[in-house]
Amino acid sequence: MPSAATAGALLGAAREASGLSIDAVAQQLKLAPRQVRALEEDDYTHLPGRTFVRGFVRNLAAVLDRPMAF
């Protein structure tokens, strides 16, 4: 049975489908590229905290025109 796609995997796929680089998205969101990479890899341990992560994910989803609800 295949596992469900994670939020990070969905966002990464959407970014790639949009033809945007990690650097371009990071610049647009005023984040470091390592933070965008961490979001796409679902590696939240290197991000500032749950509240910030939720905001980062929502903002990234908005840039990619992929609304995400929590």
PDB file of N, CA, C and O in Angstrom:
ATOM      1  N   MET A   1       0.851  -1.175   0.000  1.00  0.00           N
ATOM      2  CA  MET A   1       0.000   0.000   0.000  1.00  0.00           C
ATOM      3  C   MET A   1       0.895   1.236   0.000  1.00  0.00           C
ATOM      4  O   MET A   1       1.729   1.372   0.895  1.00  0.00           O
ATOM      5  N   PRO A   2       0.753   2.151  -0.978  1.00  0.00           N
ATOM      6  CA  PRO A   2       1.584   3.350  -1.025  1.00  0.00           C
ATOM      7  C   PRO A   2       1.241   4.298   0.113  1.00  0.00           C
ATOM      8  O   PRO A   2       0.088   4.402   0.530  1.00  0.00           O
ATOM      9  N   SER A   3       2.252   4.980   0.602  1.00  0.00           N
ATOM     10  CA  SER A   3       2.019   5.923   1.689  1.00  0.00           C
ATOM     11  C   SER A   3       1.480   7.231   1.123  1.00  0.00           C
ATOM     12  O   SER A   3       1.707   7.563  -0.041  1.00  0.00           O
ATOM     13  N   ALA A   4       0.765   7.964   1.967  1.00  0.00           N
ATOM     14  CA  ALA A   4       0.202   9.242   1.548  1.00  0.00           C
ATOM     15  C   ALA A   4       1.324  10.263   1.369  1.00  0.00           C
ATOM     16  O   ALA A   4       2.320  10.239   2.091  1.00  0.00           O
ATOM     17  N   ALA A   5       1.154  11.139   0.418  1.00  0.00           N
ATOM     18  CA  ALA A   5       2.140  12.196   0.190  1.00  0.00           C
ATOM     19  C   ALA A   5       2.101  13.178   1.355  1.00  0.00           C
ATOM     20  O   ALA A   5       1.035  13.479   1.892  1.00  0.00           O
ATOM     21  N   THR A   6       3.254  13.664   1.730  1.00  0.00           N
ATOM     22  CA  THR A   6       3.335  14.630   2.827  1.00  0.00           C
ATOM     23  C   THR A   6       3.118  16.037   2.279  1.00  0.00           C
ATOM     24  O   THR A   6       3.156  16.260   1.069  1.00  0.00           O
ATOM     25  N   ALA A   7       2.892  16.970   3.178  1.00  0.00           N
ATOM     26  CA  ALA A   7       2.718  18.366   2.778  1.00  0.00           C
ATOM     27  C   ALA A   7       3.963  18.852   2.048  1.00  0.00           C
ATOM     28  O   ALA A   7       3.861  19.518   1.017  1.00  0.00           O
ATOM     29  N   GLY A   8       5.125  18.525   2.574  1.00  0.00           N
ATOM     30  CA  GLY A   8       6.372  18.953   1.949  1.00  0.00           C
ATOM     31  C   GLY A   8       6.542  18.386   0.550  1.00  0.00           C
ATOM     32  O   GLY A   8       6.962  19.094  -0.365  1.00  0.00           O
ATOM     33  N   ALA A   9       6.218  17.113   0.382  1.00  0.00           N
ATOM     34  CA  ALA A   9       6.333  16.477  -0.929  1.00  0.00           C
ATOM     35  C   ALA A   9       5.378  17.117  -1.928  1.00  0.00           C
ATOM     36  O   ALA A   9       5.741  17.335  -3.084  1.00  0.00           O
ATOM     37  N   LEU A  10       4.161  17.418  -1.488  1.00  0.00           N
ATOM     38  CA  LEU A  10       3.187  18.067  -2.364  1.00  0.00           C
ATOM     39  C   LEU A  10       3.654  19.460  -2.773  1.00  0.00           C
ATOM     40  O   LEU A  10       3.535  19.851  -3.934  1.00  0.00           O
ATOM     41  N   LEU A  11       4.187  20.206  -1.801  1.00  0.00           N
ATOM     42  CA  LEU A  11       4.667  21.550  -2.097  1.00  0.00           C
ATOM     43  C   LEU A  11       5.887  21.513  -3.019  1.00  0.00           C
ATOM     44  O   LEU A  11       6.002  22.328  -3.935  1.00  0.00           O
ATOM     45  N   GLY A  12       6.788  20.575  -2.778  1.00  0.00           N
ATOM     46  CA  GLY A  12       7.960  20.437  -3.638  1.00  0.00           C
ATOM     47  C   GLY A  12       7.564  20.100  -5.069  1.00  0.00           C
ATOM     48  O   GLY A  12       8.114  20.652  -6.022  1.00  0.00           O
ATOM     49  N   ALA A  13       6.609  19.192  -5.212  1.00  0.00           N
ATOM     50  CA  ALA A  13       6.143  18.819  -6.549  1.00  0.00           C
ATOM     51  C   ALA A  13       5.455  20.000  -7.234  1.00  0.00           C
ATOM     52  O   ALA A  13       5.625  20.208  -8.435  1.00  0.00           O
ATOM     53  N   ALA A  14       4.684  20.765  -6.476  1.00  0.00           N
ATOM     54  CA  ALA A  14       4.006  21.938  -7.038  1.00  0.00           C
ATOM     55  C   ALA A  14       5.020  22.993  -7.466  1.00  0.00           C
ATOM     56  O   ALA A  14       4.863  23.619  -8.514  1.00  0.00           O
ATOM     57  N   ARG A  15       6.052  23.187  -6.662  1.00  0.00           N
ATOM     58  CA  ARG A  15       7.093  24.160  -7.016  1.00  0.00           C
ATOM     59  C   ARG A  15       7.782  23.755  -8.311  1.00  0.00           C
ATOM     60  O   ARG A  15       7.981  24.575  -9.207  1.00  0.00           O
ATOM     61  N   GLU A  16       8.143  22.477  -8.397  1.00  0.00           N
ATOM     62  CA  GLU A  16       8.808  21.990  -9.600  1.00  0.00           C
ATOM     63  C   GLU A  16       7.892  22.093 -10.818  1.00  0.00           C
ATOM     64  O   GLU A  16       8.346  22.460 -11.902  1.00  0.00           O
ATOM     65  N   ALA A  17       6.609  21.775 -10.651  1.00  0.00           N
ATOM     66  CA  ALA A  17       5.652  21.859 -11.752  1.00  0.00           C
ATOM     67  C   ALA A  17       5.467  23.304 -12.214  1.00  0.00           C
ATOM     68  O   ALA A  17       5.178  23.559 -13.383  1.00  0.00           O
ATOM     69  N   SER A  18       5.637  24.238 -11.291  1.00  0.00           N
ATOM     70  CA  SER A  18       5.518  25.664 -11.626  1.00  0.00           C
ATOM     71  C   SER A  18       6.787  26.201 -12.274  1.00  0.00           C
ATOM     72  O   SER A  18       6.807  27.328 -12.767  1.00  0.00           O
ATOM     73  N   GLY A  19       7.844  25.396 -12.273  1.00  0.00           N
ATOM     74  CA  GLY A  19       9.100  25.821 -12.874  1.00  0.00           C
ATOM     75  C   GLY A  19       9.881  26.800 -12.019  1.00  0.00           C
ATOM     76  O   GLY A  19      10.734  27.525 -12.531  1.00  0.00           O
ATOM     77  N   LEU A  20       9.599  26.832 -10.715  1.00  0.00           N
ATOM     78  CA  LEU A  20      10.288  27.746  -9.810  1.00  0.00           C
ATOM     79  C   LEU A  20      11.426  27.033  -9.092  1.00  0.00           C
ATOM     80  O   LEU A  20      11.309  25.862  -8.732  1.00  0.00           O
ATOM     81  N   SER A  21      12.515  27.741  -8.892  1.00  0.00           N
ATOM     82  CA  SER A  21      13.634  27.175  -8.137  1.00  0.00           C
ATOM     83  C   SER A  21      13.419  27.430  -6.647  1.00  0.00           C
ATOM     84  O   SER A  21      12.616  28.278  -6.259  1.00  0.00           O
ATOM     85  N   ILE A  22      14.136  26.695  -5.833  1.00  0.00           N
ATOM     86  CA  ILE A  22      14.079  26.916  -4.388  1.00  0.00           C
ATOM     87  C   ILE A  22      14.529  28.334  -4.072  1.00  0.00           C
ATOM     88  O   ILE A  22      13.934  28.995  -3.221  1.00  0.00           O
ATOM     89  N   ASP A  23      15.568  28.808  -4.744  1.00  0.00           N
ATOM     90  CA  ASP A  23      16.064  30.163  -4.505  1.00  0.00           C
ATOM     91  C   ASP A  23      15.013  31.218  -4.841  1.00  0.00           C
ATOM     92  O   ASP A  23      14.852  32.186  -4.098  1.00  0.00           O
ATOM     93  N   ALA A  24      14.301  31.042  -5.946  1.00  0.00           N
ATOM     94  CA  ALA A  24      13.280  32.010  -6.351  1.00  0.00           C
ATOM     95  C   ALA A  24      12.147  32.066  -5.337  1.00  0.00           C
ATOM     96  O   ALA A  24      11.680  33.148  -4.980  1.00  0.00           O
ATOM     97  N   VAL A  25      11.707  30.903  -4.873  1.00  0.00           N
ATOM     98  CA  VAL A  25      10.630  30.853  -3.882  1.00  0.00           C
ATOM     99  C   VAL A  25      11.103  31.447  -2.562  1.00  0.00           C
ATOM    100  O   VAL A  25      10.371  32.196  -1.915  1.00  0.00           O
ATOM    101  N   ALA A  26      12.314  31.117  -2.168  1.00  0.00           N
ATOM    102  CA  ALA A  26      12.864  31.645  -0.917  1.00  0.00           C
ATOM    103  C   ALA A  26      12.933  33.162  -0.960  1.00  0.00           C
ATOM    104  O   ALA A  26      12.588  33.829   0.015  1.00  0.00           O
ATOM    105  N   GLN A  27      13.370  33.704  -2.069  1.00  0.00           N
ATOM    106  CA  GLN A  27      13.470  35.155  -2.202  1.00  0.00           C
ATOM    107  C   GLN A  27      12.089  35.793  -2.134  1.00  0.00           C
ATOM    108  O   GLN A  27      11.913  36.829  -1.494  1.00  0.00           O
ATOM    109  N   GLN A  28      11.115  35.184  -2.786  1.00  0.00           N
ATOM    110  CA  GLN A  28       9.757  35.714  -2.788  1.00  0.00           C
ATOM    111  C   GLN A  28       9.150  35.696  -1.381  1.00  0.00           C
ATOM    112  O   GLN A  28       8.414  36.610  -1.008  1.00  0.00           O
ATOM    113  N   LEU A  29       9.459  34.659  -0.607  1.00  0.00           N
ATOM    114  CA  LEU A  29       8.910  34.525   0.743  1.00  0.00           C
ATOM    115  C   LEU A  29       9.779  35.180   1.809  1.00  0.00           C
ATOM    116  O   LEU A  29       9.409  35.231   2.982  1.00  0.00           O
ATOM    117  N   LYS A  30      10.939  35.681   1.388  1.00  0.00           N
ATOM    118  CA  LYS A  30      11.906  36.258   2.329  1.00  0.00           C
ATOM    119  C   LYS A  30      12.346  35.220   3.373  1.00  0.00           C
ATOM    120  O   LYS A  30      12.425  35.500   4.569  1.00  0.00           O
ATOM    121  N   LEU A  31      12.627  34.020   2.872  1.00  0.00           N
ATOM    122  CA  LEU A  31      13.155  32.927   3.685  1.00  0.00           C
ATOM    123  C   LEU A  31      14.511  32.538   3.121  1.00  0.00           C
ATOM    124  O   LEU A  31      14.847  32.877   1.987  1.00  0.00           O
ATOM    125  N   ALA A  32      15.274  31.833   3.917  1.00  0.00           N
ATOM    126  CA  ALA A  32      16.527  31.266   3.422  1.00  0.00           C
ATOM    127  C   ALA A  32      16.197  30.025   2.585  1.00  0.00           C
ATOM    128  O   ALA A  32      15.243  29.311   2.896  1.00  0.00           O
ATOM    129  N   PRO A  33      16.972  29.763   1.532  1.00  0.00           N
ATOM    130  CA  PRO A  33      16.728  28.553   0.745  1.00  0.00           C
ATOM    131  C   PRO A  33      16.731  27.287   1.603  1.00  0.00           C
ATOM    132  O   PRO A  33      15.981  26.352   1.322  1.00  0.00           O
ATOM    133  N   ARG A  34      17.557  27.247   2.636  1.00  0.00           N
ATOM    134  CA  ARG A  34      17.584  26.061   3.510  1.00  0.00           C
ATOM    135  C   ARG A  34      16.251  25.864   4.223  1.00  0.00           C
ATOM    136  O   ARG A  34      15.878  24.733   4.534  1.00  0.00           O
ATOM    137  N   GLN A  35      15.525  26.959   4.486  1.00  0.00           N
ATOM    138  CA  GLN A  35      14.222  26.843   5.137  1.00  0.00           C
ATOM    139  C   GLN A  35      13.183  26.270   4.175  1.00  0.00           C
ATOM    140  O   GLN A  35      12.360  25.444   4.570  1.00  0.00           O
ATOM    141  N   VAL A  36      13.216  26.699   2.932  1.00  0.00           N
ATOM    142  CA  VAL A  36      12.298  26.148   1.927  1.00  0.00           C
ATOM    143  C   VAL A  36      12.602  24.667   1.728  1.00  0.00           C
ATOM    144  O   VAL A  36      11.692  23.842   1.650  1.00  0.00           O
ATOM    145  N   ARG A  37      13.889  24.340   1.647  1.00  0.00           N
ATOM    146  CA  ARG A  37      14.300  22.941   1.496  1.00  0.00           C
ATOM    147  C   ARG A  37      13.792  22.112   2.677  1.00  0.00           C
ATOM    148  O   ARG A  37      13.290  21.004   2.488  1.00  0.00           O
ATOM    149  N   ALA A  38      13.922  22.645   3.891  1.00  0.00           N
ATOM    150  CA  ALA A  38      13.458  21.931   5.087  1.00  0.00           C
ATOM    151  C   ALA A  38      11.948  21.700   5.029  1.00  0.00           C
ATOM    152  O   ALA A  38      11.470  20.630   5.403  1.00  0.00           O
ATOM    153  N   LEU A  39      11.202  22.694   4.566  1.00  0.00           N
ATOM    154  CA  LEU A  39       9.751  22.527   4.437  1.00  0.00           C
ATOM    155  C   LEU A  39       9.416  21.412   3.447  1.00  0.00           C
ATOM    156  O   LEU A  39       8.565  20.565   3.720  1.00  0.00           O
ATOM    157  N   GLU A  40      10.088  21.420   2.305  1.00  0.00           N
ATOM    158  CA  GLU A  40       9.813  20.407   1.282  1.00  0.00           C
ATOM    159  C   GLU A  40      10.235  19.014   1.724  1.00  0.00           C
ATOM    160  O   GLU A  40       9.681  18.019   1.258  1.00  0.00           O
ATOM    161  N   GLU A  41      11.210  18.938   2.617  1.00  0.00           N
ATOM    162  CA  GLU A  41      11.680  17.642   3.117  1.00  0.00           C
ATOM    163  C   GLU A  41      10.985  17.244   4.417  1.00  0.00           C
ATOM    164  O   GLU A  41      11.328  16.227   5.020  1.00  0.00           O
ATOM    165  N   ASP A  42      10.013  18.043   4.848  1.00  0.00           N
ATOM    166  CA  ASP A  42       9.290  17.803   6.104  1.00  0.00           C
ATOM    167  C   ASP A  42      10.250  17.696   7.285  1.00  0.00           C
ATOM    168  O   ASP A  42      10.028  16.914   8.209  1.00  0.00           O
ATOM    169  N   ASP A  43      11.307  18.479   7.243  1.00  0.00           N
ATOM    170  CA  ASP A  43      12.312  18.492   8.307  1.00  0.00           C
ATOM    171  C   ASP A  43      12.102  19.741   9.158  1.00  0.00           C
ATOM    172  O   ASP A  43      12.798  20.743   8.992  1.00  0.00           O
ATOM    173  N   TYR A  44      11.142  19.669  10.062  1.00  0.00           N
ATOM    174  CA  TYR A  44      10.743  20.826  10.849  1.00  0.00           C
ATOM    175  C   TYR A  44      11.667  21.092  12.032  1.00  0.00           C
ATOM    176  O   TYR A  44      11.518  22.109  12.708  1.00  0.00           O
ATOM    177  N   THR A  45      12.602  20.211  12.289  1.00  0.00           N
ATOM    178  CA  THR A  45      13.510  20.398  13.428  1.00  0.00           C
ATOM    179  C   THR A  45      14.458  21.562  13.208  1.00  0.00           C
ATOM    180  O   THR A  45      14.988  22.112  14.173  1.00  0.00           O
ATOM    181  N   HIS A  46      14.683  21.947  11.971  1.00  0.00           N
ATOM    182  CA  HIS A  46      15.595  23.046  11.662  1.00  0.00           C
ATOM    183  C   HIS A  46      14.854  24.356  11.399  1.00  0.00           C
ATOM    184  O   HIS A  46      15.422  25.293  10.838  1.00  0.00           O
ATOM    185  N   LEU A  47      13.600  24.418  11.801  1.00  0.00           N
ATOM    186  CA  LEU A  47      12.792  25.621  11.629  1.00  0.00           C
ATOM    187  C   LEU A  47      12.407  26.161  13.010  1.00  0.00           C
ATOM    188  O   LEU A  47      12.448  25.424  13.995  1.00  0.00           O
ATOM    189  N   PRO A  48      12.033  27.448  13.086  1.00  0.00           N
ATOM    190  CA  PRO A  48      11.897  28.114  14.384  1.00  0.00           C
ATOM    191  C   PRO A  48      10.805  27.624  15.321  1.00  0.00           C
ATOM    192  O   PRO A  48      10.934  27.836  16.526  1.00  0.00           O
ATOM    193  N   GLY A  49       9.773  27.003  14.870  1.00  0.00           N
ATOM    194  CA  GLY A  49       8.728  26.530  15.769  1.00  0.00           C
ATOM    195  C   GLY A  49       7.438  26.282  15.013  1.00  0.00           C
ATOM    196  O   GLY A  49       7.286  26.685  13.860  1.00  0.00           O
ATOM    197  N   ARG A  50       6.517  25.617  15.679  1.00  0.00           N
ATOM    198  CA  ARG A  50       5.274  25.180  15.048  1.00  0.00           C
ATOM    199  C   ARG A  50       4.493  26.340  14.415  1.00  0.00           C
ATOM    200  O   ARG A  50       4.022  26.234  13.283  1.00  0.00           O
ATOM    201  N   THR A  51       4.362  27.430  15.146  1.00  0.00           N
ATOM    202  CA  THR A  51       3.601  28.568  14.628  1.00  0.00           C
ATOM    203  C   THR A  51       4.233  29.115  13.353  1.00  0.00           C
ATOM    204  O   THR A  51       3.537  29.409  12.381  1.00  0.00           O
ATOM    205  N   PHE A  52       5.555  29.247  13.366  1.00  0.00           N
ATOM    206  CA  PHE A  52       6.253  29.738  12.179  1.00  0.00           C
ATOM    207  C   PHE A  52       6.140  28.746  11.028  1.00  0.00           C
ATOM    208  O   PHE A  52       5.950  29.149   9.880  1.00  0.00           O
ATOM    209  N   VAL A  53       6.256  27.463  11.321  1.00  0.00           N
ATOM    210  CA  VAL A  53       6.173  26.445  10.278  1.00  0.00           C
ATOM    211  C   VAL A  53       4.818  26.513   9.588  1.00  0.00           C
ATOM    212  O   VAL A  53       4.741  26.447   8.361  1.00  0.00           O
ATOM    213  N   ARG A  54       3.755  26.645  10.366  1.00  0.00           N
ATOM    214  CA  ARG A  54       2.418  26.742   9.763  1.00  0.00           C
ATOM    215  C   ARG A  54       2.334  27.953   8.837  1.00  0.00           C
ATOM    216  O   ARG A  54       1.791  27.860   7.736  1.00  0.00           O
ATOM    217  N   GLY A  55       2.868  29.080   9.281  1.00  0.00           N
ATOM    218  CA  GLY A  55       2.871  30.274   8.442  1.00  0.00           C
ATOM    219  C   GLY A  55       3.706  30.098   7.195  1.00  0.00           C
ATOM    220  O   GLY A  55       3.297  30.502   6.106  1.00  0.00           O
ATOM    221  N   PHE A  56       4.879  29.494   7.345  1.00  0.00           N
ATOM    222  CA  PHE A  56       5.750  29.243   6.194  1.00  0.00           C
ATOM    223  C   PHE A  56       5.043  28.359   5.170  1.00  0.00           C
ATOM    224  O   PHE A  56       5.077  28.637   3.971  1.00  0.00           O
ATOM    225  N   VAL A  57       4.404  27.293   5.648  1.00  0.00           N
ATOM    226  CA  VAL A  57       3.723  26.361   4.738  1.00  0.00           C
ATOM    227  C   VAL A  57       2.568  27.065   4.035  1.00  0.00           C
ATOM    228  O   VAL A  57       2.391  26.910   2.827  1.00  0.00           O
ATOM    229  N   ARG A  58       1.789  27.829   4.776  1.00  0.00           N
ATOM    230  CA  ARG A  58       0.668  28.551   4.151  1.00  0.00           C
ATOM    231  C   ARG A  58       1.167  29.546   3.110  1.00  0.00           C
ATOM    232  O   ARG A  58       0.600  29.644   2.022  1.00  0.00           O
ATOM    233  N   ASN A  59       2.218  30.279   3.438  1.00  0.00           N
ATOM    234  CA  ASN A  59       2.755  31.259   2.492  1.00  0.00           C
ATOM    235  C   ASN A  59       3.329  30.575   1.257  1.00  0.00           C
ATOM    236  O   ASN A  59       3.142  31.046   0.136  1.00  0.00           O
ATOM    237  N   LEU A  60       4.023  29.474   1.465  1.00  0.00           N
ATOM    238  CA  LEU A  60       4.574  28.720   0.336  1.00  0.00           C
ATOM    239  C   LEU A  60       3.447  28.188  -0.535  1.00  0.00           C
ATOM    240  O   LEU A  60       3.523  28.260  -1.762  1.00  0.00           O
ATOM    241  N   ALA A  61       2.407  27.655   0.084  1.00  0.00           N
ATOM    242  CA  ALA A  61       1.255  27.145  -0.679  1.00  0.00           C
ATOM    243  C   ALA A  61       0.590  28.266  -1.464  1.00  0.00           C
ATOM    244  O   ALA A  61       0.166  28.056  -2.600  1.00  0.00           O
ATOM    245  N   ALA A  62       0.494  29.448  -0.878  1.00  0.00           N
ATOM    246  CA  ALA A  62      -0.127  30.582  -1.575  1.00  0.00           C
ATOM    247  C   ALA A  62       0.705  30.990  -2.788  1.00  0.00           C
ATOM    248  O   ALA A  62       0.152  31.274  -3.850  1.00  0.00           O
ATOM    249  N   VAL A  63       2.023  31.021  -2.640  1.00  0.00           N
ATOM    250  CA  VAL A  63       2.897  31.367  -3.768  1.00  0.00           C
ATOM    251  C   VAL A  63       2.729  30.357  -4.893  1.00  0.00           C
ATOM    252  O   VAL A  63       2.777  30.713  -6.070  1.00  0.00           O
ATOM    253  N   LEU A  64       2.533  29.113  -4.529  1.00  0.00           N
ATOM    254  CA  LEU A  64       2.397  28.041  -5.526  1.00  0.00           C
ATOM    255  C   LEU A  64       0.947  27.838  -5.961  1.00  0.00           C
ATOM    256  O   LEU A  64       0.652  26.949  -6.760  1.00  0.00           O
ATOM    257  N   ASP A  65       0.040  28.670  -5.428  1.00  0.00           N
ATOM    258  CA  ASP A  65      -1.393  28.582  -5.740  1.00  0.00           C
ATOM    259  C   ASP A  65      -1.946  27.211  -5.377  1.00  0.00           C
ATOM    260  O   ASP A  65      -2.718  26.624  -6.136  1.00  0.00           O
ATOM    261  N   ARG A  66      -1.549  26.704  -4.212  1.00  0.00           N
ATOM    262  CA  ARG A  66      -2.011  25.422  -3.695  1.00  0.00           C
ATOM    263  C   ARG A  66      -2.503  25.630  -2.260  1.00  0.00           C
ATOM    264  O   ARG A  66      -1.734  25.437  -1.319  1.00  0.00           O
ATOM    265  N   PRO A  67      -3.763  26.017  -2.075  1.00  0.00           N
ATOM    266  CA  PRO A  67      -4.238  26.256  -0.703  1.00  0.00           C
ATOM    267  C   PRO A  67      -4.145  25.001   0.149  1.00  0.00           C
ATOM    268  O   PRO A  67      -4.479  23.902  -0.293  1.00  0.00           O
ATOM    269  N   MET A  68      -3.685  25.186   1.376  1.00  0.00           N
ATOM    270  CA  MET A  68      -3.560  24.068   2.319  1.00  0.00           C
ATOM    271  C   MET A  68      -4.239  24.471   3.615  1.00  0.00           C
ATOM    272  O   MET A  68      -4.015  25.569   4.125  1.00  0.00           O
ATOM    273  N   ALA A  69      -5.053  23.601   4.139  1.00  0.00           N
ATOM    274  CA  ALA A  69      -5.746  23.865   5.404  1.00  0.00           C
ATOM    275  C   ALA A  69      -5.111  23.031   6.509  1.00  0.00           C
ATOM    276  O   ALA A  69      -4.648  21.914   6.280  1.00  0.00           O
ATOM    277  N   PHE A  70      -5.100  23.589   7.691  1.00  0.00           N
ATOM    278  CA  PHE A  70      -4.580  22.879   8.860  1.00  0.00           C
ATOM    279  C   PHE A  70      -5.694  22.602   9.817  1.00  0.00           C
ATOM    280  O   PHE A  70      -5.469  22.009  10.872  1.00  0.00           O
TER     281      PHE A  70
END
